[in-house]
């Protein structure tokens, strides 16, 4: 009775190619490849509104306004995980895991965006895995600044790639391709079994009605 309504591709933004090429015994071409990827990333970035303020925290409890932000964000969607503070404290208490939390506020001090991420090693490449990415409707011009801050912090920590899992619709909304991410050949699938038939397949199987990230699973 399980069905696959749509897939969730893995999107990757490479900052350096040292580890990836070394794993394929092509480390000698890394200097040239890094120049290419730097040029590519320079031209693949969106303009950003400098009036947003971005802060990075080691505890989600240090983020002022998270609870009201999470509620407003959930109210703007048809289907989403309830991500109130009690859930967040449970989800980000996974053993042997350390997370970072990026918050975005506008000029009035209202929280309008949130990104959670952590360091991972994927195929030998030191990377950031974006666990969750939430932006309130009407603030599309903050994605460029979010990517810039993630890149700055990644370079400080020797991170060579940033990756995330989300639907093609969410990737378009969050301007991933415009900001240098590429759709990798690795693909996850949403699987649904409509046990109670309380919801129609139209409600459950429409990709446009969902927001899905790693935070919704027990992975990463």
Backbone as ProteinMPNN parsed JSONL, in Angstrom:
{"seq_chain_A": "XXXXXXXXXXXXXXXXXXXXXXXXXXXXXXXXXXXXXXXXXXXXXXXXXXXXXXXXXXXXXXXXXXXXXXXXXXXXXXXXXXXXXXXXXXXXXXXXXXXXXXXXXXXXXXXXXXXXXXXXXXXXXXXXXXXXXXXXXXXXXXXXXXXXXXXXXXXXXXXXXXXXXXXXXXXXXXXXXXXXXXXXXXXXXXXXXXXXXXXXXXXXXXXXXXXXXXXXXXXX", "coords_chain_A": {"N_chain_A": [[0.788, -1.227, 0.0], [2.155, 1.122, 0.081], [3.07, 4.216, -1.464], [4.882, 6.24, -3.833], [4.883, 9.513, -4.054], [6.48, 11.7, -4.925], [9.895, 12.716, -5.612], [12.926, 13.523, -3.735], [15.527, 15.253, -4.443], [19.126, 15.326, -3.902], [20.908, 18.19, -3.375], [23.889, 19.897, -4.151], [26.46, 22.166, -3.327], [29.565, 22.935, -4.344], [32.553, 24.04, -2.851], [35.276, 23.691, -2.777], [37.321, 21.279, -4.472], [39.15, 19.475, -3.586], [39.132, 17.137, -1.788], [37.201, 15.488, -2.996], [38.28, 14.984, -5.576], [40.696, 13.857, -4.832], [39.834, 11.454, -3.732], [39.23, 10.086, -5.97], [41.595, 9.663, -7.068], [42.543, 11.825, -8.485], [43.711, 14.064, -7.538], [45.725, 15.764, -8.416], [44.669, 17.506, -10.271], [43.227, 19.277, -8.832], [43.974, 22.042, -8.167], [43.449, 23.479, -10.576], [40.773, 22.782, -10.996], [39.617, 23.934, -8.756], [39.832, 26.637, -9.31], [38.054, 26.815, -11.427], [35.623, 26.126, -10.117], [35.422, 28.217, -8.327], [35.072, 30.424, -9.99], [32.665, 29.686, -11.182], [30.948, 29.724, -8.92], [31.114, 32.409, -8.32], [29.664, 33.65, -10.335], [27.244, 32.465, -9.944], [25.276, 33.492, -7.939], [22.809, 35.097, -6.007], [21.453, 38.412, -5.748], [21.35, 40.22, -2.665], [19.518, 41.445, 0.147], [20.865, 43.807, 2.118], [19.878, 44.685, 4.49], [18.924, 42.751, 6.118], [19.517, 40.874, 9.101], [21.762, 38.43, 10.145], [22.328, 35.784, 12.343], [24.317, 33.312, 13.996], [23.901, 30.454, 15.951], [24.671, 28.173, 18.631], [22.847, 26.857, 20.104], [19.404, 26.222, 19.861], [17.723, 27.411, 21.628], [18.741, 29.878, 22.074], [17.777, 31.554, 20.196], [15.917, 34.31, 19.653], [12.465, 34.645, 19.308], [11.917, 32.318, 17.929], [9.758, 30.493, 18.384], [7.321, 31.843, 17.699], [7.926, 32.415, 15.071], [8.147, 29.808, 13.924], [5.508, 28.95, 14.127], [4.133, 30.8, 12.492], [5.351, 30.223, 10.072], [4.55, 27.515, 9.668], [1.797, 27.889, 9.442], [1.652, 28.995, 6.957], [1.79, 26.982, 5.141], [0.514, 23.982, 3.523], [1.067, 21.233, 4.142], [3.201, 20.217, 6.63], [5.852, 19.525, 8.96], [5.28, 19.86, 12.457], [7.092, 22.186, 14.055], [7.663, 23.271, 16.622], [9.182, 24.762, 19.589], [9.552, 22.806, 21.557], [9.589, 20.433, 20.069], [11.838, 21.0, 18.489], [13.906, 21.118, 20.373], [13.956, 18.457, 21.146], [14.503, 17.169, 18.674], [17.013, 18.186, 17.917], [18.645, 17.183, 19.827], [19.938, 14.904, 19.297], [22.044, 12.12, 19.922], [25.605, 12.459, 20.056], [25.757, 14.415, 18.114], [26.281, 17.627, 16.748], [24.858, 20.706, 16.204], [24.327, 23.672, 14.223], [22.685, 26.831, 14.188], [21.098, 29.084, 12.151], [19.735, 32.241, 12.122], [17.484, 34.612, 10.693], [16.681, 37.989, 10.654], [14.504, 40.791, 10.047], [14.488, 44.388, 9.373], [12.888, 45.341, 11.429], [13.378, 43.645, 13.454], [12.014, 41.305, 13.478], [11.867, 37.788, 13.239], [12.489, 36.076, 10.274], [13.561, 33.967, 8.931], [15.192, 30.73, 8.985], [17.809, 28.41, 9.375], [19.127, 25.228, 9.85], [22.062, 23.325, 10.423], [24.818, 20.992, 10.084], [28.183, 19.731, 10.503], [29.37, 17.247, 8.327], [30.752, 14.198, 6.961], [30.861, 13.336, 3.783], [31.188, 10.871, 1.468], [33.911, 11.096, 1.862], [34.279, 13.809, 1.697], [34.554, 16.795, 3.438], [31.762, 18.394, 4.674], [28.906, 20.651, 4.886], [25.809, 19.692, 6.064], [22.652, 20.674, 5.368], [20.063, 20.728, 7.518], [17.523, 21.804, 7.957], [15.517, 24.339, 6.407], [13.904, 27.207, 6.424], [11.803, 29.77, 5.352], [9.858, 32.676, 5.665], [6.951, 33.545, 3.708], [7.336, 36.003, 1.135], [9.875, 36.974, 1.554], [11.954, 36.5, -0.256], [14.311, 37.619, -1.062], [16.324, 37.106, 0.718], [17.845, 34.864, 0.375], [20.307, 34.938, -0.994], [21.994, 36.233, 0.843], [21.932, 34.424, 2.967], [23.246, 32.229, 1.793], [25.751, 33.399, 1.375], [26.681, 33.822, 4.01], [26.756, 31.183, 4.936], [28.765, 30.161, 3.286], [30.999, 31.705, 4.057], [31.351, 30.832, 6.723], [31.748, 28.132, 6.238], [34.19, 28.05, 4.849], [35.912, 28.903, 6.843], [35.939, 26.671, 8.439], [37.053, 24.715, 6.928], [35.351, 23.423, 5.202], [34.211, 21.799, 2.288], [31.987, 21.442, 0.721], [28.466, 22.101, 0.452], [25.419, 20.701, 1.245], [22.036, 19.598, 0.66], [18.795, 18.152, 1.099], [15.82, 18.306, -0.626], [12.568, 18.958, -2.128], [12.046, 19.421, -5.695], [10.447, 21.604, -6.117], [10.733, 23.113, -3.747], [13.455, 23.65, -3.953], [13.463, 25.364, -6.119], [11.975, 27.495, -5.076], [13.714, 28.365, -3.086], [15.857, 29.217, -4.5], [18.106, 27.62, -5.13], [19.615, 26.615, -7.373], [20.231, 29.008, -8.605], [22.031, 29.98, -6.806], [24.324, 28.484, -7.029], [24.12, 25.761, -6.384], [23.99, 22.34, -7.434], [21.963, 19.812, -8.925], [22.287, 16.665, -7.752], [23.004, 13.214, -8.73], [21.97, 11.655, -6.737], [19.074, 10.601, -5.148], [16.321, 10.891, -2.969], [13.216, 9.435, -1.82], [9.849, 10.315, -1.143], [7.686, 8.393, 0.741], [4.407, 7.221, 1.154], [1.745, 5.908, 3.038], [-1.566, 5.72, 3.059], [-3.252, 5.377, 5.662], [-5.682, 5.883, 7.111], [-7.323, 7.046, 5.294], [-8.199, 9.558, 5.669], [-7.235, 11.786, 4.456], [-7.173, 13.042, 1.134], [-5.693, 11.703, -1.908], [-4.962, 13.771, -3.514], [-4.4, 15.81, -1.705], [-2.252, 14.675, -0.312], [-0.351, 13.842, -2.198], [0.514, 15.927, -3.731], [3.22, 17.709, -4.675], [3.586, 20.444, -4.386], [2.311, 21.084, -2.064], [3.878, 20.447, 0.058], [6.607, 20.693, 2.438], [9.639, 19.443, 2.814], [12.456, 18.207, 4.533], [15.714, 17.125, 5.761], [15.241, 17.271, 8.464], [12.796, 16.158, 8.878], [13.161, 13.484, 8.938], [14.887, 10.536, 10.263], [17.471, 10.67, 9.618], [20.849, 11.888, 8.988]], "CA_chain_A": [[0.0, 0.0, 0.0], [3.006, 2.32, 0.059], [3.196, 4.875, -2.761], [5.904, 7.293, -3.932], [4.276, 10.645, -4.769], [7.507, 12.491, -5.605], [11.255, 12.478, -5.123], [13.627, 14.604, -3.052], [16.934, 15.19, -4.863], [20.195, 15.891, -3.084], [21.536, 19.322, -4.049], [25.232, 20.112, -3.612], [27.238, 23.324, -3.749], [30.977, 22.673, -4.074], [33.395, 25.202, -2.595], [36.577, 23.2, -3.207], [37.207, 19.922, -4.986], [40.343, 18.733, -3.176], [38.853, 15.812, -1.243], [36.469, 14.704, -3.984], [39.199, 14.542, -6.62], [41.692, 12.971, -4.213], [39.215, 10.142, -3.553], [39.204, 9.442, -7.284], [42.99, 9.663, -7.504], [42.716, 12.928, -9.435], [44.052, 15.228, -6.735], [46.659, 16.65, -9.106], [43.947, 18.515, -11.066], [42.438, 20.098, -7.91], [44.199, 23.495, -8.27], [42.733, 24.019, -11.743], [39.346, 22.582, -10.766], [39.176, 24.905, -7.747], [39.659, 27.913, -10.004], [36.803, 26.71, -12.179], [34.467, 26.145, -9.228], [35.344, 29.562, -7.749], [34.479, 31.288, -11.019], [31.258, 29.277, -11.3], [30.211, 30.223, -7.762], [31.069, 33.878, -8.379], [28.581, 34.049, -11.237], [25.992, 31.837, -9.528], [24.839, 33.986, -6.639], [21.736, 36.067, -6.16], [21.597, 39.647, -4.983], [20.738, 40.084, -1.358], [19.14, 42.644, 0.882], [21.832, 44.002, 3.208], [19.224, 45.134, 5.712], [18.653, 41.61, 6.984], [20.565, 40.529, 10.06], [21.905, 36.994, 10.305], [23.099, 35.346, 13.514], [24.513, 31.873, 14.079], [23.838, 30.032, 17.339], [24.962, 26.759, 18.893], [21.651, 26.311, 20.75], [18.185, 26.807, 19.31], [17.086, 28.195, 22.687], [19.308, 31.222, 22.069], [17.167, 32.318, 19.108], [14.724, 35.053, 20.065], [11.37, 34.667, 18.345], [11.779, 31.084, 17.136], [8.45, 29.859, 18.562], [6.312, 32.529, 16.883], [8.327, 32.234, 13.679], [7.809, 28.453, 13.496], [4.053, 28.871, 13.971], [3.742, 31.56, 11.297], [5.83, 29.46, 8.916], [3.684, 26.347, 9.49], [0.479, 28.359, 9.0], [1.719, 29.406, 5.551], [1.913, 25.778, 4.326], [-0.549, 22.985, 3.642], [1.58, 20.061, 4.856], [4.552, 20.41, 7.162], [6.089, 19.031, 10.303], [5.136, 20.858, 13.528], [8.465, 22.39, 14.517], [7.712, 24.197, 17.742], [10.44, 24.716, 20.331], [9.687, 21.527, 22.253], [10.047, 19.475, 19.074], [13.2, 21.347, 18.067], [14.837, 20.702, 21.43], [14.074, 16.991, 21.064], [15.112, 16.768, 17.405], [18.419, 18.576, 17.861], [19.355, 16.582, 20.955], [20.411, 13.591, 18.848], [23.345, 11.827, 20.541], [26.833, 12.589, 19.271], [25.527, 15.341, 17.011], [26.361, 19.045, 17.065], [24.172, 21.472, 15.175], [24.386, 25.128, 14.242], [21.389, 27.394, 13.828], [21.202, 30.408, 11.537], [18.459, 32.963, 12.149], [17.438, 35.828, 9.874], [15.684, 38.965, 11.104], [14.392, 41.964, 9.186], [14.852, 45.657, 10.017], [12.099, 45.55, 12.64], [13.785, 42.669, 14.449], [11.18, 40.11, 13.36], [12.54, 36.635, 12.652], [11.827, 35.707, 9.015], [14.206, 32.813, 8.32], [15.895, 29.812, 9.882], [18.526, 27.303, 8.746], [19.917, 24.406, 10.761], [23.03, 22.556, 9.653], [25.908, 20.428, 10.865], [29.307, 19.21, 9.731], [29.322, 15.819, 8.027], [31.748, 13.723, 6.013], [30.104, 12.626, 2.751], [32.094, 10.321, 0.453], [35.239, 11.614, 2.127], [34.303, 15.264, 1.503], [34.03, 17.547, 4.585], [30.617, 19.132, 4.145], [27.786, 21.066, 5.717], [24.511, 19.152, 5.708], [21.564, 21.549, 5.813], [19.005, 19.895, 8.08], [16.241, 22.477, 7.735], [15.626, 25.649, 5.742], [12.55, 27.754, 6.469], [11.713, 31.212, 5.102], [8.481, 33.151, 5.575], [6.587, 34.071, 2.386], [7.572, 37.428, 0.918], [11.249, 37.352, 1.887], [12.779, 35.729, -1.182], [15.596, 38.282, -1.294], [17.292, 36.809, 1.784], [18.577, 33.631, 0.087], [21.684, 35.254, -1.35], [22.741, 36.536, 2.063], [22.073, 33.162, 3.699], [24.307, 31.459, 1.144], [27.032, 34.063, 1.61], [27.091, 33.551, 5.383], [27.115, 29.769, 5.02], [30.061, 29.986, 2.613], [32.033, 32.301, 4.909], [31.594, 29.929, 7.851], [32.264, 26.868, 5.714], [35.606, 28.219, 4.532], [36.641, 28.975, 8.119], [36.001, 25.336, 9.026], [37.609, 23.776, 5.976], [34.26, 22.706, 4.542], [34.397, 21.843, 0.833], [30.702, 21.327, 0.024], [27.236, 22.311, 1.223], [24.413, 19.864, 0.602], [20.721, 19.566, 1.275], [17.761, 17.355, 0.45], [14.492, 18.917, -0.654], [11.861, 18.734, -3.387], [12.409, 20.343, -6.78], [9.662, 22.82, -5.919], [11.391, 23.895, -2.689], [14.742, 24.114, -4.487], [13.173, 26.53, -6.96], [11.556, 28.583, -4.183], [14.864, 28.828, -2.31], [16.86, 29.695, -5.462], [19.33, 26.842, -4.967], [20.409, 26.587, -8.599], [20.722, 30.371, -8.82], [23.113, 30.235, -5.856], [25.465, 27.605, -7.244], [23.881, 24.35, -6.096], [23.662, 21.492, -8.574], [21.156, 18.636, -8.564], [23.145, 15.489, -7.861], [22.271, 12.006, -9.143], [21.428, 10.98, -5.558], [17.673, 10.993, -4.986], [15.502, 10.25, -1.949], [11.805, 9.375, -2.211], [8.814, 10.375, -0.12], [6.766, 7.265, 0.658], [3.202, 7.482, 1.939], [0.698, 4.903, 3.111], [-2.743, 6.438, 3.539], [-3.85, 4.369, 6.535], [-7.054, 6.169, 7.537], [-8.056, 7.654, 4.17], [-8.731, 10.855, 6.122], [-6.793, 12.783, 3.494], [-7.235, 12.587, -0.251], [-4.397, 11.61, -2.572], [-4.647, 15.115, -4.019], [-3.781, 16.532, -0.599], [-1.024, 14.034, 0.128], [0.606, 13.544, -3.262], [0.867, 17.14, -4.462], [4.519, 18.215, -4.221], [3.483, 21.865, -4.056], [1.702, 21.25, -0.745], [4.789, 19.924, 1.073], [7.955, 21.198, 2.7], [10.311, 18.296, 3.415], [13.902, 18.329, 4.659], [16.256, 16.089, 6.604], [14.703, 17.367, 9.816], [11.582, 15.335, 8.925], [13.534, 12.075, 8.974], [15.813, 10.2, 11.345], [18.785, 10.614, 8.986], [21.739, 13.044, 9.158]], "C_chain_A": [[0.822, 1.279, 0.0], [3.073, 2.889, -1.356], [4.264, 5.964, -2.697], [5.312, 8.454, -4.722], [5.285, 11.513, -5.509], [8.858, 12.246, -4.944], [11.842, 13.739, -4.493], [15.101, 14.511, -3.425], [17.88, 15.771, -3.819], [20.881, 16.978, -3.898], [22.867, 19.63, -3.357], [25.843, 21.387, -4.189], [28.693, 23.058, -3.359], [31.721, 23.996, -3.885], [34.839, 24.928, -2.987], [36.417, 21.744, -3.628], [38.381, 19.03, -4.572], [40.026, 17.299, -2.764], [38.135, 14.926, -2.249], [37.401, 14.155, -5.046], [40.261, 13.607, -6.067], [41.133, 11.56, -4.05], [39.149, 9.364, -4.862], [40.588, 9.416, -7.928], [43.249, 10.706, -8.596], [43.101, 14.214, -8.705], [44.959, 16.212, -7.434], [45.947, 17.719, -9.939], [43.154, 19.468, -10.167], [42.709, 21.595, -8.037], [43.441, 24.133, -9.432], [41.224, 23.917, -11.533], [38.811, 23.583, -9.752], [38.995, 26.291, -8.349], [38.336, 27.927, -10.752], [35.598, 26.838, -11.257], [34.309, 27.512, -8.569], [34.701, 30.535, -8.727], [32.992, 30.982, -11.163], [30.432, 29.846, -10.151], [30.093, 31.743, -7.76], [29.895, 34.348, -9.235], [27.241, 33.43, -10.87], [25.664, 32.253, -8.097], [23.804, 35.072, -6.859], [22.028, 37.317, -5.336], [20.891, 39.481, -3.643], [20.493, 41.441, -0.72], [20.045, 42.782, 2.106], [21.182, 44.403, 4.528], [18.797, 43.972, 6.605], [19.827, 41.393, 7.928], [20.583, 39.018, 10.237], [22.792, 36.693, 11.508], [23.208, 33.829, 13.483], [24.65, 31.479, 15.541], [24.21, 28.557, 17.46], [23.801, 26.077, 19.611], [20.418, 27.001, 20.177], [17.458, 27.657, 20.35], [17.626, 29.617, 22.768], [18.686, 32.114, 20.999], [15.902, 32.996, 19.604], [13.677, 35.019, 18.952], [11.18, 33.381, 17.566], [10.363, 30.51, 17.206], [7.39, 30.509, 17.672], [6.643, 32.41, 15.399], [7.887, 30.863, 13.165], [6.307, 28.302, 13.28], [3.608, 29.597, 12.713], [4.166, 30.819, 10.025], [4.918, 28.272, 8.632], [2.312, 26.76, 8.965], [0.468, 28.742, 7.522], [1.753, 28.212, 4.599], [0.727, 24.849, 4.521], [-0.091, 21.805, 4.486], [2.995, 20.341, 5.336], [4.64, 19.795, 8.544], [5.875, 20.173, 11.307], [6.493, 21.018, 14.195], [8.547, 23.421, 15.64], [8.983, 23.952, 18.561], [10.638, 23.388, 21.059], [10.143, 20.437, 21.292], [11.506, 19.732, 18.709], [14.226, 20.913, 19.108], [15.022, 19.19, 21.44], [14.856, 16.584, 19.809], [16.609, 17.047, 17.373], [19.209, 18.129, 19.098], [19.86, 15.19, 20.585], [21.803, 13.334, 19.426], [24.494, 11.941, 19.551], [26.637, 13.45, 18.023], [25.655, 16.771, 17.528], [25.79, 19.831, 15.898], [24.475, 22.96, 15.325], [23.07, 25.654, 13.687], [21.572, 28.829, 13.34], [19.82, 31.049, 11.562], [18.575, 34.249, 11.347], [16.345, 36.734, 10.404], [15.656, 40.145, 10.146], [14.718, 43.232, 9.987], [14.113, 45.9, 11.325], [12.498, 44.607, 13.761], [12.963, 41.396, 14.42], [11.966, 38.987, 12.698], [11.779, 36.183, 11.412], [12.458, 34.481, 8.357], [15.005, 31.997, 9.317], [16.559, 28.716, 9.051], [19.276, 26.545, 9.831], [20.847, 23.534, 9.926], [24.071, 21.969, 10.598], [26.999, 19.905, 9.942], [29.149, 17.707, 9.548], [30.482, 15.481, 7.096], [31.01, 12.85, 5.01], [31.042, 12.198, 1.64], [33.501, 10.9, 0.605], [35.373, 13.12, 2.0], [33.756, 15.952, 2.752], [32.957, 18.525, 4.117], [29.748, 19.695, 5.26], [26.551, 20.345, 5.186], [23.445, 20.079, 6.247], [20.403, 20.665, 6.243], [17.631, 20.492, 7.788], [16.489, 23.868, 7.181], [14.201, 26.18, 5.644], [12.603, 29.272, 6.274], [10.242, 31.597, 5.014], [8.191, 33.664, 4.17], [6.87, 35.572, 2.298], [8.987, 37.892, 1.198], [12.263, 36.596, 1.028], [14.173, 36.329, -1.363], [16.619, 38.024, -0.189], [18.176, 35.608, 1.447], [20.044, 33.878, -0.277], [22.548, 35.51, -0.134], [22.947, 35.272, 2.899], [23.207, 32.339, 3.114], [25.678, 32.073, 1.383], [27.553, 33.753, 3.01], [27.497, 32.093, 5.561], [28.491, 29.516, 4.404], [31.196, 30.535, 3.477], [32.38, 31.371, 6.068], [32.181, 28.606, 7.399], [33.759, 26.969, 5.445], [36.454, 28.298, 5.797], [36.863, 27.584, 8.709], [36.551, 24.285, 8.065], [36.57, 22.92, 5.277], [34.381, 22.889, 3.031], [33.091, 21.739, 0.049], [29.565, 21.596, 0.989], [26.154, 21.514, 0.516], [23.111, 19.86, 1.38], [19.789, 18.696, 0.461], [16.445, 18.107, 0.515], [13.844, 18.639, -2.001], [12.324, 19.732, -4.443], [11.66, 21.66, -6.637], [10.308, 23.71, -4.863], [12.719, 24.45, -3.179], [14.551, 25.343, -5.366], [12.79, 27.729, -6.099], [12.749, 29.195, -3.46], [16.062, 29.182, -3.188], [18.186, 28.929, -5.35], [20.205, 26.88, -6.213], [20.992, 27.961, -8.907], [21.902, 30.703, -7.919], [24.193, 29.156, -5.896], [25.292, 26.157, -6.87], [23.609, 23.599, -7.396], [22.84, 20.309, -8.078], [21.988, 17.396, -8.804], [22.336, 14.295, -8.364], [21.666, 11.242, -7.976], [20.022, 11.508, -5.269], [17.022, 10.191, -3.87], [14.049, 10.244, -2.433], [10.916, 9.541, -0.985], [7.899, 9.167, -0.313], [5.609, 7.5, 1.62], [2.275, 6.265, 1.881], [-0.502, 5.547, 3.787], [-3.593, 5.493, 4.393], [-5.327, 4.631, 6.818], [-7.935, 6.689, 6.413], [-8.715, 8.973, 4.587], [-8.39, 11.96, 5.136], [-6.845, 12.2, 2.093], [-5.83, 12.489, -0.832], [-3.99, 12.969, -3.135], [-3.95, 15.935, -2.945], [-2.395, 15.986, -0.27], [0.051, 13.949, -0.944], [1.022, 14.761, -4.073], [2.153, 17.73, -3.887], [4.453, 19.661, -3.759], [2.91, 22.115, -2.663], [2.641, 20.874, 0.401], [6.043, 20.773, 1.232], [8.671, 20.101, 3.465], [11.812, 18.492, 3.393], [14.407, 17.163, 5.505], [15.687, 16.116, 8.015], [13.469, 16.476, 9.978], [11.902, 13.848, 9.049], [14.42, 11.782, 10.181], [17.246, 10.12, 10.816], [19.525, 11.935, 9.232], [21.65, 13.598, 10.587]], "O_chain_A": [[0.276, 2.38, -0.071], [3.126, 2.138, -2.33], [4.517, 6.538, -1.638], [5.246, 8.385, -5.949], [4.993, 12.012, -6.596], [8.949, 11.653, -3.869], [11.344, 14.849, -4.681], [15.851, 13.769, -2.791], [17.495, 16.585, -2.979], [21.381, 16.715, -4.992], [22.955, 19.622, -2.129], [25.75, 21.648, -5.389], [29.012, 22.967, -2.174], [31.543, 24.941, -4.653], [35.542, 25.817, -3.469], [35.49, 21.061, -3.192], [38.58, 17.957, -5.142], [40.582, 16.353, -3.322], [38.431, 13.735, -2.344], [37.32, 12.975, -5.384], [40.683, 12.671, -6.746], [41.861, 10.58, -4.209], [39.026, 8.139, -4.862], [40.743, 9.188, -9.128], [44.058, 10.498, -9.5], [42.847, 15.315, -9.193], [44.967, 17.392, -7.083], [46.554, 18.734, -10.28], [42.48, 20.368, -10.668], [41.755, 22.373, -8.019], [42.858, 25.206, -9.281], [40.483, 24.847, -11.852], [37.672, 24.036, -9.873], [38.104, 27.036, -7.941], [37.596, 28.91, -10.72], [34.655, 27.567, -11.564], [33.187, 27.93, -8.279], [33.885, 31.37, -8.338], [32.164, 31.889, -11.254], [29.347, 30.386, -10.37], [29.111, 32.301, -7.27], [29.219, 35.32, -8.9], [26.209, 33.818, -11.418], [25.764, 31.453, -7.167], [23.914, 35.87, -7.789], [22.764, 37.269, -4.35], [19.952, 38.696, -3.513], [21.165, 42.43, -1.012], [19.989, 41.961, 3.021], [21.848, 44.457, 5.562], [18.354, 44.191, 7.732], [20.976, 41.688, 7.598], [19.541, 38.4, 10.454], [23.866, 37.274, 11.667], [22.306, 33.142, 13.003], [25.417, 32.088, 16.286], [24.077, 27.792, 16.505], [23.774, 24.851, 19.716], [20.395, 28.223, 20.029], [16.664, 28.528, 19.993], [17.047, 30.467, 23.445], [19.024, 33.294, 20.9], [14.924, 32.327, 19.938], [13.974, 35.328, 17.798], [10.372, 33.338, 16.638], [9.824, 30.083, 16.185], [6.65, 29.816, 16.975], [5.743, 32.316, 14.565], [7.314, 30.769, 12.08], [5.878, 27.607, 12.359], [2.798, 29.075, 11.948], [3.436, 30.793, 9.034], [4.549, 28.04, 7.481], [1.727, 26.061, 8.138], [-0.594, 28.808, 6.902], [1.747, 28.396, 3.382], [0.028, 24.908, 5.533], [-0.772, 21.415, 5.435], [3.878, 20.664, 4.542], [3.628, 19.573, 9.209], [6.244, 21.316, 11.037], [6.989, 20.087, 14.829], [9.385, 24.323, 15.615], [9.76, 23.045, 18.261], [11.763, 22.9, 21.168], [10.983, 19.608, 21.644], [12.309, 18.803, 18.629], [15.29, 20.4, 18.762], [16.117, 18.697, 21.711], [15.762, 15.754, 19.879], [17.385, 16.239, 16.863], [20.298, 18.635, 19.372], [20.175, 14.389, 21.464], [22.649, 14.228, 19.423], [24.377, 11.575, 18.381], [27.285, 13.229, 17.0], [25.187, 17.084, 18.623], [26.19, 19.642, 14.749], [24.83, 23.437, 16.403], [22.43, 25.026, 12.843], [22.131, 29.672, 14.041], [18.849, 30.465, 11.08], [19.625, 34.891, 11.324], [15.208, 36.3, 10.585], [16.661, 40.462, 9.51], [15.167, 43.156, 11.131], [14.624, 46.571, 12.221], [12.022, 44.741, 14.888], [13.177, 40.5, 15.237], [12.656, 39.213, 11.704], [10.575, 35.933, 11.474], [11.957, 34.0, 7.34], [15.439, 32.5, 10.353], [15.947, 28.163, 8.138], [19.981, 27.149, 10.64], [20.47, 23.06, 8.854], [24.195, 22.384, 11.75], [26.77, 19.668, 8.756], [28.833, 16.984, 10.493], [31.111, 16.368, 6.519], [30.579, 11.747, 5.345], [31.624, 13.034, 0.949], [34.191, 11.16, -0.381], [36.465, 13.659, 2.177], [32.6, 15.724, 3.106], [33.213, 19.379, 3.267], [29.838, 19.279, 6.415], [26.278, 20.384, 3.986], [23.338, 20.257, 7.46], [19.829, 19.939, 5.431], [16.697, 19.78, 7.421], [17.518, 24.491, 7.443], [13.39, 25.666, 4.874], [13.359, 29.967, 6.952], [9.462, 30.91, 4.355], [9.094, 34.169, 3.504], [6.669, 36.312, 3.261], [9.276, 39.084, 1.092], [13.286, 36.119, 1.519], [15.104, 35.634, -1.768], [17.672, 38.661, -0.164], [19.153, 35.349, 2.149], [20.918, 33.098, 0.101], [23.694, 35.065, -0.073], [24.018, 35.074, 3.472], [24.037, 31.808, 3.852], [26.659, 31.353, 1.573], [28.735, 33.453, 3.179], [28.468, 31.797, 6.257], [29.285, 28.746, 4.943], [32.239, 29.894, 3.612], [33.554, 31.145, 6.361], [33.014, 28.022, 8.091], [34.512, 26.057, 5.786], [37.585, 27.814, 5.82], [37.857, 27.347, 9.396], [36.515, 23.091, 8.365], [36.871, 21.821, 4.813], [34.623, 23.996, 2.55], [33.089, 21.928, -1.167], [29.68, 21.351, 2.19], [25.989, 21.642, -0.698], [23.084, 20.086, 2.59], [19.983, 18.527, -0.742], [16.004, 18.502, 1.594], [14.5, 18.139, -2.915], [12.92, 20.761, -4.121], [12.182, 22.715, -6.998], [10.42, 24.921, -5.054], [13.075, 25.586, -2.865], [15.378, 26.254, -5.358], [13.227, 28.85, -6.36], [12.791, 30.406, -3.244], [17.158, 29.419, -2.679], [19.259, 29.521, -5.463], [21.403, 27.147, -6.123], [22.111, 28.069, -9.408], [22.686, 31.602, -8.224], [24.895, 28.941, -4.908], [26.232, 25.376, -7.021], [23.061, 24.162, -8.343], [23.006, 19.861, -6.944], [22.357, 17.106, -9.942], [21.108, 14.362, -8.416], [20.927, 10.28, -8.187], [19.814, 12.716, -5.16], [17.147, 8.967, -3.82], [13.702, 10.977, -3.359], [11.192, 8.981, 0.076], [7.393, 8.943, -1.412], [5.809, 7.924, 2.758], [2.055, 5.679, 0.821], [-0.444, 5.88, 4.971], [-4.542, 4.884, 3.897], [-6.139, 3.707, 6.772], [-9.155, 6.765, 6.56], [-9.658, 9.442, 3.949], [-9.128, 12.933, 4.985], [-6.593, 11.013, 1.892], [-4.894, 13.105, -0.324], [-2.801, 13.277, -3.221], [-3.011, 16.675, -3.24], [-1.474, 16.75, 0.017], [1.241, 13.982, -0.63], [1.807, 14.635, -5.013], [2.174, 18.194, -2.747], [5.178, 20.061, -2.848], [3.009, 23.224, -2.139], [2.266, 20.965, 1.57], [6.479, 21.466, 0.311], [8.359, 19.846, 4.629], [12.383, 18.889, 2.378], [13.622, 16.31, 5.921], [15.657, 15.087, 8.69], [13.134, 16.084, 11.096], [10.997, 13.038, 9.246], [14.673, 12.655, 11.011], [18.128, 9.572, 11.477], [18.935, 12.942, 9.621], [22.329, 14.57, 10.915]]}, "name": "protein", "num_of_chains": 1, "seq": "XXXXXXXXXXXXXXXXXXXXXXXXXXXXXXXXXXXXXXXXXXXXXXXXXXXXXXXXXXXXXXXXXXXXXXXXXXXXXXXXXXXXXXXXXXXXXXXXXXXXXXXXXXXXXXXXXXXXXXXXXXXXXXXXXXXXXXXXXXXXXXXXXXXXXXXXXXXXXXXXXXXXXXXXXXXXXXXXXXXXXXXXXXXXXXXXXXXXXXXXXXXXXXXXXXXXXXXXXXXX"}
